[in-house]
Amino acid sequence: MSEPTAAQLKDEGNELFKKQDYVGAIIKYTEAIALDDNAILYANRAACNYALNKFLDAVDDAHRIFLLHATEIDPGYAKGWSRLAASRDALADWGKSAHAWQKALDALPKTKLSPAERQQKDQYTACLRAANARLDQPIVPLSVNEKLGKFPWQIATDMLPELREAGQAKVSSSAWVIALAYDEFNNGVEMMKGMKKTPQPGTPDAFVYHGNLEGLTLLSNGFMRDDRVFHINQPNWIDMYNQQVFFEVTARKAWNSEGLETVKELARKRLKENGWDDVRPALAVTIRGWIMRAALEGGLRQQPQAGVEYYRRALDLVEWGRTIWKDVPKSSRGVVFEHSFLIGVRSLYLKMFMNAYSSDPGLNSKFPLEQLKEEAEDLLKETDIALRTRDNEPVDPGFVSSFIAYPCGLAHAMLGFYHVQSARYASDPMERMFSFVKAADEYTRASSRYAEDDELRAWYLNCTMDCVRNAGAPVDNFLMVAFGLRDTVPKMKKIWAISELALGGRDEKIQENLNRADELMKRLTDKTLTLEDPVPL
């Protein structure tokens, strides 16, 4: 029996695409590309990757069309440019998106357009206009007003001498977490500030960079320890950051825009040719660059779908490396493949996934609730493994909180969120009640994993109270949680009086539930209510 031709494989891929079997279609298109390198196959595979929310891989396929084969594969292929533009849209890369939409328009005939081509032109024009509009929108820094008071990391840093003197009795304070996160993050910022850019003699418009190659490491380390430490306190922060990334990517020959599969392929090739001293820093810069890009796109530009993609790429590459190089020592493969690093990335990914769901909620969301649940359960498994297999390597007081306890709390909180959302879509009252009961249990577990003075301990107790009330649980249950919440609020405010959560209405929402508790106590005293009665909505 003869082997299938590229055309036959393409047709099979097209049929699978119509059936929305995008993974199967990718396999067929990849087999066809091996036989016939042409633009349509790359564009079709890009469409599959786009449908699977694998936007970097979609971009990579589009680049293969226009960069690797510009002279032999139709460089004017309009649909290929549109695939690239749509993927750039999803990554919130508006400048490159606008460029690609313009190229898609330029590739269409100038006159005598067919009805299909006119429709393409209208679509590309609208998308170009939207990309340009978003490009012109100012970036809103993720910072708080210094006039309001000290930041949590400033207060926490001031507390450290006292905590060190007190010894292990105070080790559970959130001051350790946020202060040590700030220390690394701030050191990264200082390295960015120290970057020097000087004109290259005799070469117009060329520059030589002098700086420290650890800037991205420190920024991402601090951010993974506690992402609440991320802030921008000067107008040229983004320019400094982009310059630092360019410097490190260039010096380490890292991968800045390639898709995941391409990075894997090139990394293994370089490892075989040049060894770990060449590949280790390149992979580290690539992964850390994706982490920070996720933070910037998902936070600054408020494009959580792009944040999810970059975190997912980083997570996939870390998991892949941990698997194929599981027997390679840390000294060779690097820190980015350590278990604590994996937990850090998975935690950030999980939070961004929840944000992406919140921006596109519902049973047909591109970011399904069931996947959120699975990701949270995976994080719980990882933290359990980390707790059971900890070695005796000395770590600072905040390390275990940052990479075991807090991620465990986050996972429980995401499961609480999952059950709350499930309750909202439940048609059966009993099912709805049980979903809120499960949510209350998860939020209670979440709060217990945070230090007693961490704002998230108080916040998740507040979420517990909301769920208890919505479940119609007895007044006694509501008041028990309220007592715990009332106890932790003053401790929280010592460090977390000013935070993004606080500025978003944290204290007002907590006070609402405490006021409800006071009203219930009054009614118990008046004997118009009993402890066994359900909490009034």
Secondary structure, DSSP 8 states (H G I E B T S, - for coil): -----HHHHHHHHHHHHHTT-HHHHHHHHHHHHHH---HHHHHHHHHHHHHTT-HHHHHHHHHIIIIISTTTS-TT-HHHHHHHHHHHHHTT-HHHHHHHHHHHHHHS-SSS--HHHHHHHHHHHHHHHHHHHHHTS----S---GGG---HHHHHHHHHHHHHHHGGGGTT-HHHHHHHHHHHHHHHHHHHHT-EEEE-TT-TT-EEEE--TTHHHHHHHHHHH-GGG----STTHHHHHHHHHHHHHHHHT--SS--HHHHHHHHHHHHHHH-HHHHHHHHHHHHHHHHHHHHIIIIIS--HHHHHHHHHHHHHHHHHHHHHTTTS-HHHH-GGGSHHHHHHHHHHHHHHHHHHHHHS-STT-SS-HHHHHHHHHHHHHHHHHHHHS--S----TTHHIIIIIHHHHHHHHHHHHHHHHHHHT--SHHHHHHHHHHHHHHHHHHHHTS-TT-HHHHHHHHHHHHHHHHHT-BHHHHHHHHHHHHHHHHHHHHHHSSSHHHHTTHHHHHHHHHHHHHHHHHHHHHTSS-TTSB---
